[in-house]
Amino acid sequence: MNQEEKIALLALRLTPGIGPVIAQNLIAYCGSPLSVHKLPSWKLERIPEVGPRTISALKNKEAIVVAEKEFRWCEKEGIRVLDYTEPDYPSLLKQIPDLPLILFVKGDAAMNTWPWVAVVGTRTPDEYGRTTTNKICEQLSEAGAGILSGLAYGIDAEAHRASLHANGITAAVLGHGIDRVYPHQHRALADKIVEGGGLLISEYISGTKPDAMNFPNRNRIVAGMCRAILVVQAAKSGGALITAKMGFDYDREIFAVPADITRKYSEGCHDLIKDQIARVFTGTADILDLLKIQEEKGMPAKATAQFQEVGILLSVEEKRIIHALQSGIDTVDDLLTNGDWPIARLQALLMAMEVKGMIKTMPGKKIKTMI
């Protein structure tokens, strides 16, 4: 997109009542972000999920003014503004249905160069958690993985520091504007991340405060951008478990570090394992072996990202079917044998996917993907 289209896209992101999914729907109907703002109200009324309030908000030019101001600030401060159609936008993040339309990025590294591993956990780890995080992140960094986390106290900060110590690449996803650092005690750490070739990433415009409601949104970026998520220590609830469960919904591989059952911050990890959301983490080879497999097979994410680029949003079930077809399964019977779908549900999914142009059924109950 050119800058005018990017400004129009950011204005959509800033318009009350318009989230990423509705924005993508509007763009698909209108052809471009700029066309959305130019379309007359009577035509906007015909678009599903667009009511009078949304139309009124779109016709208010305040969002455009704010977006133009933000672009001037980004140019002055050397902040990259990536839209979701650009090659440098994280390819795996394009899979998720509520992907950020715009990312503000501080740092020059290309985000698609490294296989990102998200490392998350409690803000108050014990010595076991800190030592384990440091050892794992140093080994992963030395092997060429990028370490992704959220710059929070505890496991997040330990993960970033360990990667830097190993001269690796690390990126922090923020729950506020990129003009500030939260917690403020991590300002020096944030600077070191950028100086070390890493990245600070946010979907929020400058001036956005670190409000509690922003952090689940931040967590979805962490979960969507990585190839695997490692939970080191976590209580029975909290941001780390939210990230892990989001990652599970996005078809990421989840690992949890087991520990003494009497430790408070082992409960979340053990629950993830018990609920079959996470694998038991036994060593860095678990993740490195996974990354090698994904490299060799070309990453199933690549195809789902290609669907995203042509305007087709995939549900979790549809992604599972695409992944199965890519792995060599090519008939309805094999899908039934290797999956857990009831036959009626699978038939309905396949019919809908064929209508959307995602797959094509062939003689002999065979199926092939269209990308």
MOPEUR-V501307 format. One record per residue. RES is the residue in one letter. OMEGA is omega in whole degrees, 0 to 359 (* if undefined). Layout:
res:omega
RES:OMEGA
RES:OMEGA
This chain:
res:omega
M:172
N:186
Q:179
E:178
E:179
K:177
I:178
A:179
L:178
L:177
A:175
L:180
R:183
L:182
T:180
P:177
G:180
I:176
G:183
P:183
V:179
I:179
A:178
Q:178
N:179
L:181
I:179
A:180
Y:189
C:177
G:180
S:178
P:181
L:179
S:178
V:182
H:183
K:184
L:179
P:185
S:184
W:176
K:177
L:181
E:183
R:184
I:180
P:177
E:177
V:182
G:182
P:181
R:180
T:180
I:178
S:179
A:180
L:182
K:174
N:187
K:183
E:182
A:178
I:180
V:179
V:180
A:178
E:179
K:181
E:179
F:177
R:180
W:181
C:178
E:180
K:186
E:180
G:178
I:176
R:176
V:182
L:172
D:190
Y:178
T:186
E:179
P:181
D:177
Y:183
P:187
S:181
L:181
L:179
K:180
Q:194
I:186
P:181
D:182
L:176
P:181
L:183
I:171
L:172
F:189
V:173
K:186
G:189
D:186
A:174
A:189
M:181
N:181
T:185
W:167
P:185
W:173
V:178
A:178
V:186
V:179
G:185
T:175
R:182
T:182
P:172
D:183
E:178
Y:180
G:180
R:181
T:181
T:180
T:181
N:182
K:183
I:185
C:175
E:180
Q:179
L:180
S:179
E:180
A:176
G:177
A:172
G:181
I:184
L:176
S:190
G:176
L:180
A:173
Y:170
G:186
I:180
D:183
A:179
E:180
A:179
H:183
R:181
A:178
S:179
L:180
H:180
A:182
N:178
G:178
I:177
T:180
A:179
A:176
V:188
L:177
G:183
H:179
G:185
I:178
D:182
R:177
V:176
Y:357
P:186
H:178
Q:182
H:178
R:181
A:178
L:178
A:179
D:180
K:178
I:180
V:179
E:180
G:178
G:181
G:190
L:163
L:187
I:176
S:172
E:185
Y:179
I:179
S:181
G:179
T:182
K:179
P:179
D:185
A:183
M:182
N:190
F:171
P:175
N:176
R:182
N:180
R:177
I:177
V:182
A:184
G:187
M:188
C:173
R:180
A:178
I:176
L:175
V:185
V:175
Q:180
A:173
A:185
K:177
S:179
G:186
G:181
A:179
L:176
I:179
T:181
A:182
K:174
M:179
G:177
F:177
D:180
Y:180
D:173
R:175
E:182
I:176
F:177
A:180
V:178
P:179
A:177
D:184
I:180
T:180
R:180
K:185
Y:169
S:186
E:181
G:179
C:181
H:177
D:178
L:179
I:181
K:181
D:178
Q:173
I:183
A:169
R:173
V:178
F:181
T:180
G:184
T:177
A:178
D:183
I:182
L:176
D:178
L:182
L:179
K:178
I:181
Q:177
E:184
E:183
K:177
G:178
M:174
P:181
A:184
K:182
A:180
T:175
A:179
Q:174
F:180
Q:184
E:178
V:172
G:179
I:179
L:183
L:171
S:179
V:179
E:179
E:177
K:179
R:180
I:178
I:179
H:179
A:180
L:179
Q:183
S:177
G:175
I:186
D:177
T:177
V:181
D:179
D:177
L:178
L:182
T:186
N:179
G:180
D:180
W:165
P:187
I:181
A:180
R:180
L:180
Q:179
A:179
L:182
L:179
M:180
A:180
M:178
E:178
V:181
K:178
G:181
M:182
I:174
K:177
T:185
M:176
P:180
G:181
K:180
K:181
I:173
K:178
T:182
M:175
I:*
